[in-house]
Amino acid sequence: MMLFENETGKIYARGYDKNGRGLLYLRPGLENSRNGNDNMKHLVYQIERGIACTERKSGLSKYVVIVDFTGYSMMSAPPMSTTKMTVEILQDRYPERLFRFYICNPPTLFRVLWKMISPFIDPVTKEKIKFCHGKEGLETLAKDFDLDTLEKCIVGTTDLRPFDFKEYLLETPFDYTFDEKP
């Protein structure tokens, strides 16, 4: 199950913010499964991995998420029940573990979805969410990240090697992000 869920690279840990918090990339445009339970197991695994990477690297306890909506469409959109379960996991099972949640390249479709789900989001959690687009979005990301460590799809300035799910899941230690070596 985990290999299939991670095959497209829809969620993985890669890099850190300037303070050593593990960075999770969420790429809903790469969704490959409609199984809500498997999606949630995969999400929890990745959150735990992001936390483990943060603790090893900096001793901190919070992780960071960047959502890249490149390629997102109605065909790749999860069912509303899966979206609601995701929000519940983030705010109910991991309270105070999320440092910031950056939303990059949000399409109009997502803005509609955001209006539907935002009433269900705890106000403290909602404050951690930053929309990043245009010059202002670039400035927001530059405050918290070295841009040469981010993927180009979200304004990174260096060509990073493509994500390899087998290397990530089978060869990289749990408390290391993709591209790190022990």
TORDOVEX-81180 format. One record per residue (C-alpha): x, y, z. Coordinates in pm, whole numbers. Layout:
BEGIN
x = X y = Y z = Z
...
***
This chain:
BEGIN
x = 0 y = 0 z = 0
x = 267 y = 255 z = 98
x = 468 y = 211 z = -223
x = 157 y = 263 z = -436
x = 40 y = 565 z = -237
x = 386 y = 726 z = -265
x = 458 y = 621 z = -624
x = 367 y = 956 z = -782
x = 535 y = 1168 z = -514
x = 211 y = 1323 z = -392
x = 351 y = 1360 z = -36
x = 712 y = 1342 z = 79
x = 966 y = 1507 z = 308
x = 1238 y = 1708 z = 132
x = 1449 y = 1975 z = 295
x = 1403 y = 2214 z = 585
x = 1308 y = 2570 z = 660
x = 1574 y = 2812 z = 786
x = 1517 y = 2692 z = 1143
x = 1555 y = 2320 z = 1071
x = 1188 y = 2224 z = 1055
x = 1121 y = 1930 z = 822
x = 939 y = 2023 z = 502
x = 659 y = 1809 z = 360
x = 562 y = 1860 z = -2
x = 196 y = 1786 z = -76
x = 120 y = 1772 z = -447
x = -253 y = 1706 z = -497
x = -213 y = 1723 z = -874
x = -26 y = 1391 z = -847
x = -305 y = 1207 z = -662
x = -319 y = 843 z = -769
x = -572 y = 690 z = -528
x = -935 y = 740 z = -435
x = -904 y = 523 z = -122
x = -957 y = 765 z = 168
x = -828 y = 525 z = 435
x = -504 y = 451 z = 246
x = -461 y = 824 z = 178
x = -494 y = 899 z = 550
x = -246 y = 625 z = 648
x = -2 y = 768 z = 395
x = -57 y = 1123 z = 526
x = 3 y = 1015 z = 888
x = 320 y = 828 z = 788
x = 453 y = 1139 z = 613
x = 363 y = 1370 z = 905
x = 542 y = 1137 z = 1146
x = 841 y = 1134 z = 912
x = 843 y = 1516 z = 892
x = 836 y = 1537 z = 1272
x = 1118 y = 1280 z = 1305
x = 1331 y = 1473 z = 1054
x = 1272 y = 1798 z = 1244
x = 1361 y = 1643 z = 1580
x = 1681 y = 1489 z = 1443
x = 1794 y = 1801 z = 1256
x = 1707 y = 2081 z = 1501
x = 1552 y = 1937 z = 1815
x = 1232 y = 2127 z = 1736
x = 893 y = 1955 z = 1727
x = 700 y = 2128 z = 1448
x = 705 y = 2058 z = 1076
x = 622 y = 2266 z = 769
x = 398 y = 2185 z = 471
x = 412 y = 2329 z = 121
x = 118 y = 2242 z = -102
x = 199 y = 2271 z = -472
x = -117 y = 2278 z = -682
x = 61 y = 2239 z = -1016
x = -147 y = 1998 z = -1227
x = -445 y = 2005 z = -990
x = -785 y = 1952 z = -1153
x = -1127 y = 1810 z = -1075
x = -993 y = 1472 z = -1189
x = -720 y = 1480 z = -922
x = -931 y = 1644 z = -651
x = -996 y = 1413 z = -356
x = -1354 y = 1354 z = -243
x = -1480 y = 1610 z = 10
x = -1479 y = 1335 z = 277
x = -1104 y = 1283 z = 225
x = -1040 y = 1657 z = 242
x = -1238 y = 1678 z = 565
x = -1046 y = 1379 z = 714
x = -718 y = 1552 z = 621
x = -820 y = 1870 z = 804
x = -934 y = 1667 z = 1106
x = -604 y = 1477 z = 1122
x = -399 y = 1795 z = 1098
x = -589 y = 1986 z = 1367
x = -717 y = 1708 z = 1597
x = -437 y = 1449 z = 1594
x = -140 y = 1683 z = 1554
x = -235 y = 2001 z = 1738
x = 54 y = 2240 z = 1773
x = 285 y = 2022 z = 1558
x = 228 y = 2221 z = 1238
x = 439 y = 2536 z = 1219
x = 317 y = 2669 z = 886
x = 117 y = 2553 z = 584
x = 206 y = 2727 z = 256
x = -35 y = 2702 z = -36
x = 143 y = 2760 z = -368
x = -1 y = 2790 z = -719
x = -364 y = 2768 z = -599
x = -606 y = 2739 z = -892
x = -948 y = 2901 z = -895
x = -1099 y = 2559 z = -824
x = -908 y = 2541 z = -497
x = -1033 y = 2884 z = -390
x = -1388 y = 2750 z = -422
x = -1292 y = 2439 z = -223
x = -1121 y = 2660 z = 37
x = -1445 y = 2854 z = 93
x = -1624 y = 2523 z = 157
x = -1369 y = 2377 z = 401
x = -1242 y = 2688 z = 581
x = -1538 y = 2702 z = 825
x = -1427 y = 2359 z = 954
x = -1071 y = 2473 z = 1026
x = -977 y = 2577 z = 1378
x = -889 y = 2951 z = 1393
x = -541 y = 2878 z = 1535
x = -473 y = 2635 z = 1251
x = -617 y = 2878 z = 994
x = -367 y = 3144 z = 1110
x = -80 y = 2911 z = 1014
x = -196 y = 2890 z = 651
x = -21 y = 3123 z = 405
x = -124 y = 3160 z = 43
x = 182 y = 3212 z = -177
x = 142 y = 3357 z = -521
x = 307 y = 3640 z = -704
x = 576 y = 3866 z = -561
x = 426 y = 3866 z = -212
x = 425 y = 3486 z = -205
x = 789 y = 3477 z = -312
x = 879 y = 3718 z = -31
x = 689 y = 3504 z = 221
x = 877 y = 3190 z = 116
x = 1214 y = 3371 z = 104
x = 1173 y = 3474 z = 470
x = 1142 y = 3115 z = 583
x = 1347 y = 2916 z = 326
x = 1669 y = 2932 z = 132
x = 1515 y = 2940 z = -216
x = 1792 y = 2720 z = -357
x = 1662 y = 2433 z = -139
x = 1304 y = 2449 z = -272
x = 1176 y = 2276 z = -581
x = 1136 y = 2496 z = -887
x = 761 y = 2435 z = -903
x = 731 y = 2659 z = -597
x = 991 y = 2924 z = -686
x = 1302 y = 2726 z = -598
x = 1612 y = 2854 z = -775
x = 1807 y = 2529 z = -822
x = 1731 y = 2220 z = -1028
x = 1684 y = 1949 z = -769
x = 1695 y = 1589 z = -881
x = 1357 y = 1428 z = -942
x = 1186 y = 1255 z = -652
x = 1238 y = 877 z = -644
x = 977 y = 704 z = -429
x = 1165 y = 374 z = -400
x = 1483 y = 543 z = -281
x = 1281 y = 757 z = -40
x = 1078 y = 473 z = 113
x = 1324 y = 185 z = 91
x = 1672 y = 340 z = 126
x = 1640 y = 670 z = 312
x = 1624 y = 644 z = 694
x = 1288 y = 745 z = 842
x = 1429 y = 1056 z = 1010
x = 1596 y = 1188 z = 693
x = 1433 y = 1379 z = 410
x = 1478 y = 1293 z = 45
x = 1826 y = 1404 z = -75
x = 1979 y = 1372 z = 273
x = 2234 y = 1105 z = 345
x = 2314 y = 970 z = 693
***
